[in-house]
Amino acid sequence: MTQVELKVKGMTCPHCEMRVRKALEAVSGVDSAKPDHKKGVAVVEVSGDVSAETLTKAVNDTGLYEATA
């Protein structure tokens, strides 16, 4: 299992965290995602070969947040 930390702009509340978590956990190979709107990060546990680019795309595709690796 590998841990990836993403910087996520635009999260302002726990509801935002839930949206980001759902977007990340929908990616095949993601075991869990723990976004933190106060820190502006999401810590993602992945198994297998999941790239940081795939994870940032999942967040950015929501149209509400901007993620970078």
C-alpha positions as CSV (number, residue, x, y, z in Angstrom):
1,M,0.0,0.0,0.0
2,T,1.3,3.5,-0.9
3,Q,0.3,6.8,0.5
4,V,-0.1,9.9,-1.8
5,E,-0.6,13.4,-0.5
6,L,-2.4,15.9,-2.8
7,K,-2.7,19.6,-2.3
8,V,-6.4,20.6,-2.8
9,K,-7.5,24.1,-3.3
10,G,-11.2,25.1,-2.9
11,M,-12.2,22.9,0.1
12,T,-13.9,25.1,2.7
13,C,-16.0,22.7,4.8
14,P,-16.6,19.1,5.8
15,H,-19.1,18.8,2.9
16,C,-16.2,19.6,0.5
17,E,-14.1,16.9,2.1
18,M,-16.9,14.4,1.5
19,R,-17.1,15.4,-2.2
20,V,-13.3,15.0,-2.6
21,R,-13.3,11.7,-0.7
22,K,-16.0,10.3,-3.0
23,A,-14.2,11.4,-6.1
24,L,-10.9,9.8,-5.0
25,E,-12.5,6.6,-3.7
26,A,-14.2,6.1,-7.1
27,V,-10.8,5.6,-8.6
28,S,-9.9,1.9,-9.0
29,G,-7.0,1.1,-6.7
30,V,-7.8,3.7,-4.1
31,D,-8.3,2.1,-0.7
32,S,-9.2,5.2,1.3
33,A,-9.0,9.0,1.0
34,K,-8.8,11.4,3.9
35,P,-9.2,15.1,2.8
36,D,-8.7,17.9,5.3
37,H,-10.1,21.2,4.3
38,K,-8.3,23.1,7.1
39,K,-4.9,21.9,5.8
40,G,-5.9,21.9,2.2
41,V,-4.6,18.3,1.6
42,A,-6.0,14.9,0.8
43,V,-4.0,11.8,2.0
44,V,-4.8,8.9,-0.3
45,E,-4.0,5.2,0.4
46,V,-3.6,3.3,-2.9
47,S,-2.8,-0.3,-3.7
48,G,-1.6,-1.2,-7.1
49,D,-0.5,1.2,-9.8
50,V,-2.4,4.4,-9.4
51,S,-0.6,7.6,-10.5
52,A,-0.8,10.9,-8.8
53,E,-2.0,12.3,-12.1
54,T,-5.0,10.0,-12.1
55,L,-5.8,11.1,-8.5
56,T,-5.5,14.8,-9.3
57,K,-7.7,14.4,-12.5
58,A,-10.4,12.7,-10.4
59,V,-10.5,15.7,-8.0
60,N,-10.2,18.3,-10.8
61,D,-13.0,16.7,-12.8
62,T,-15.4,17.6,-10.1
63,G,-15.1,21.1,-11.4
64,L,-15.1,22.4,-7.8
65,Y,-11.6,21.9,-6.6
66,E,-8.0,22.1,-7.9
67,A,-5.6,19.3,-6.9
68,T,-1.9,19.0,-7.4
69,A,0.5,16.3,-6.5
